[in-house]
Amino acid sequence: MKHLTSLQLCAFLDDALVGASDDQTARHLASCAMCRSRYEAWCHVDDSLRELLGQTPDEHAMEQRTSWVEIAVSAERKGLPAPEFGELRIPLPAAVAPAVPPERVLPMATPAASSATIQRPVPHGAGREFYPELPSVMAQPSTAHRMPAPTPMLETVPVGDPSATRTGKPAGQQGYARIPPRPRKGLGGVMSRRGTWLGLLLVVALAAGVRLGIERFGMPEIKFGRRPAHERDASGRKAVADGRTDREEQATPPRRSDRPGSASTSRTGAAAEEPDASILFDLPALEPEDGEPDPVAPAPSRLAPAADRDAGSASAKSTICGEVRNAKGTPIEGARVYLTSPARMVRTDRLGRFCLSCPSGKRTVRIESAGRAPVTRTLKVGSGRLETRFTLDPAN
Amino acid sequence: MHPHSLRPWTEPGRDHDLVLAAQRGDLVALFTLLRVHRETLWRLCLALTLDQARAERLFHETLVRAAKSLRGVPSDAPVLHWLARLATHLAVAWSRHEGPRTPGEPTGAWPVADGEAPLFSHDPRLLATLERLPEQDRLLLVLAVVERLSYGEVARVTKRDAGEIVRRLTELRECLAGEVVA
């Protein structure tokens, strides 16, 4: 006699056989004790599985679990940090729960005691007012209670903390504490801190201040790295010259035309305050050509008295011009030409030429160039233009 | 009687409409959808974890993740299929991460029948055998034995071949019968 295979028995058990196959299997089971006992064992397993895994869940427990899900989903939709499952499902310690009934009002406590916490039961559906978009089906009380009273949830509440009341009620009124939200992580958490916004505000204010300063005073010249030696010497000498000039100007009594408000004063002051282009940009000082007015020199004021005009003519500036060449007669470009009194420095141009305006009298001119021996010469400068020539020999 | 569909495993019923509304942001539709299938899903979670506390957590996480990823719901099948696969994937991931339940691990309050002993305590051999099975096999048993789905429907839920389903169910029944009878 041929017994049923396991597949046939399994299919018969699951009602997967139809027609003749089902009838033949049923007749075989009725006649074969071995297959019948096997079939009964499998039926017993199926019944046990249905009893174990097919139980109908308790309605109240299902309502509570669904409420947890709805709270988490609502918080997620509102952009709030969704409570973890462990935060929702807080077991109740039996020793603590009866101490504080749900109706009892939490008293105010001293600040020293505000750090203490207690646990008290949370009513079913707690936290619903924080998620007003929860549907009304959630608020429906469960009708079937086949199990004994469910275990109430507990939440930890700082005792006496007035901010712990759920709706901001003053202490003394009944209310439940709100579970504090967890700190947000990532960029949202950083942007939610007050210090981040204060820092951003400070940076914006600083940037606005810098921009206003640049608009008011101009962009400062910033040089990186160590400057060449000749530039450092030039700037140092210029600083010395500016100091002397300042002292001389301070010693000179102000003229009537230099009073505040006069047009000549503003013009002269602007000329005095205007920096020398050769200092700012390390270029040779611009010297006026023959017959061309000096833009730097102050214009003679028609309002000045005759004595002043006479004094101005006595101290009329002359010009020392010249050229610097090497021993072979080749022009030297960039040679430094120093005037000792008043202290000035210019550089020679591509043709080795230079021009210096100075008061008439004996003036000492010193020529320096890298790799060549310096030359110092005293010139007697009269009114007008003095032409001279310097020849630099190689340094030993 | 099921308020949504008499056969939630095979008939989508209003599932598709509720999914579309939930995808547009309708929380009421979303919660209605979750409530429709919560009892079936709870049975699945209980079978996948064989533990009350773990089943509660799996039930919660499955529904929360389902609400987050509603756009992945296939439109040509009941939502319950998708929920079952989601719960199984979560259970497998947790089992790999946390390991199987140890004998000393505290379990949650297991539901009792008529105030008597917990349901699982009456046949420890069957429970021990079930605990050794992988989550996918437990899902097969629940779908075929408890939910009484046909092989084709089980194959559609698990996205496996029907012949493979029959063979595996036969092996599982032989294994369980051998353990229980012995």
HADDOCK unambig.tbl for C-alpha pairs under 7 A between the chains (distance, minus, plus):
assign (segid A and resid 6 and name CA) (segid B and resid 170 and name CA) 6.23 0.50 0.50
assign (segid A and resid 7 and name CA) (segid B and resid 167 and name CA) 6.90 0.50 0.50
assign (segid A and resid 7 and name CA) (segid B and resid 170 and name CA) 6.12 0.50 0.50
assign (segid A and resid 10 and name CA) (segid B and resid 170 and name CA) 5.78 0.50 0.50
assign (segid A and resid 41 and name CA) (segid B and resid 177 and name CA) 5.98 0.50 0.50
assign (segid A and resid 42 and name CA) (segid B and resid 173 and name CA) 6.41 0.50 0.50
assign (segid A and resid 42 and name CA) (segid B and resid 177 and name CA) 5.87 0.50 0.50
assign (segid A and resid 45 and name CA) (segid B and resid 176 and name CA) 6.73 0.50 0.50
assign (segid A and resid 45 and name CA) (segid B and resid 177 and name CA) 6.00 0.50 0.50
assign (segid A and resid 46 and name CA) (segid B and resid 145 and name CA) 6.26 0.50 0.50
assign (segid A and resid 50 and name CA) (segid B and resid 145 and name CA) 6.82 0.50 0.50
assign (segid A and resid 50 and name CA) (segid B and resid 146 and name CA) 5.11 0.50 0.50
assign (segid A and resid 52 and name CA) (segid B and resid 119 and name CA) 6.52 0.50 0.50
assign (segid A and resid 52 and name CA) (segid B and resid 120 and name CA) 6.29 0.50 0.50
assign (segid A and resid 53 and name CA) (segid B and resid 43 and name CA) 6.35 0.50 0.50
assign (segid A and resid 53 and name CA) (segid B and resid 46 and name CA) 6.93 0.50 0.50
assign (segid A and resid 53 and name CA) (segid B and resid 47 and name CA) 5.87 0.50 0.50
assign (segid A and resid 53 and name CA) (segid B and resid 146 and name CA) 6.97 0.50 0.50
assign (segid A and resid 54 and name CA) (segid B and resid 43 and name CA) 6.41 0.50 0.50
assign (segid A and resid 54 and name CA) (segid B and resid 146 and name CA) 5.67 0.50 0.50
assign (segid A and resid 57 and name CA) (segid B and resid 39 and name CA) 6.53 0.50 0.50
assign (segid A and resid 69 and name CA) (segid B and resid 60 and name CA) 5.77 0.50 0.50
assign (segid A and resid 69 and name CA) (segid B and resid 63 and name CA) 6.65 0.50 0.50
assign (segid A and resid 69 and name CA) (segid B and resid 64 and name CA) 6.15 0.50 0.50
assign (segid A and resid 70 and name CA) (segid B and resid 31 and name CA) 6.97 0.50 0.50
assign (segid A and resid 73 and name CA) (segid B and resid 64 and name CA) 6.09 0.50 0.50
assign (segid A and resid 73 and name CA) (segid B and resid 67 and name CA) 6.86 0.50 0.50
assign (segid A and resid 85 and name CA) (segid B and resid 57 and name CA) 6.62 0.50 0.50
assign (segid A and resid 135 and name CA) (segid B and resid 28 and name CA) 5.43 0.50 0.50
